[in-house]
Amino acid sequence: MTKGFVSNALLGLGTVMLIGFVLLELSGLRSDPMLPALAALALGGTAILDRLGDREEFE
C-alpha cells in the first residue's frame, strides 16, 4: 500500500464518520462520544502521513 492511498482512506473515513455523527445528532438520536474522537484520530493520522517525507515511505 502506498502512503497516499492510506492517507486518503483515513481522510475519507474520518469525514464519513463526522458526517454520520452530525446526522445522528441532528436527527435527535444520541451517539457514542467515541465516534467524533475516532474521526479525529483518523484525520490526525492523515495529517501525520502527509507530513512524512519521501524517505520515510512505508510498505
N, C-alpha and C positions, 0 to 999 in steps of 0.2 A: 504494500500500500504506500502511496506517496503521501508526503506531508500535506500537500494541497487538498487531496481527497479527504483526509481525516479532518483537516481544519474546516472544510466546507460542510462535512457531515455534522460536526459538532455545532457549527453555526446554525444549520437548518434545524437540528434537534432542539437547540436552545430556543430558537424563535418559535417553533411549533409549540413547545411546552409553555412559553409565556403567553402566546395567543390562546391556548387552551385554558390557562389559568384565568385570564381576563374574561373569557366567555363563560366559564363556570361561575365566576364571581358576579358578573352582570346578570346572569340568569337566576341568581338567588341561591344557587347551590353552594355549599361550603366545600372547600377542597383542603387537602393536607398542606400545611405550610412548607413541607419539603419540596413541593412542586416548583415554586419560584426559586428556591435555593438550589435545586438540581439544575434548573435552567441557567442560573448564574454560573454554576460550576462549568457547564458545557460552554457557555460564552467565554468564560475565563480561560478555558482550555484552548479555545480558538485564538485568543489574544496571545497566549504563550507560544503556541505553534507558529503564529505569524511572526513573532519576534525572533525565532530561531534562524540562524544563518544557514547558508547552503552547506557548510561543512558539518553542521550538526544534524544532517538528514538521518532519519532512522528508517528501518525496514520492518 
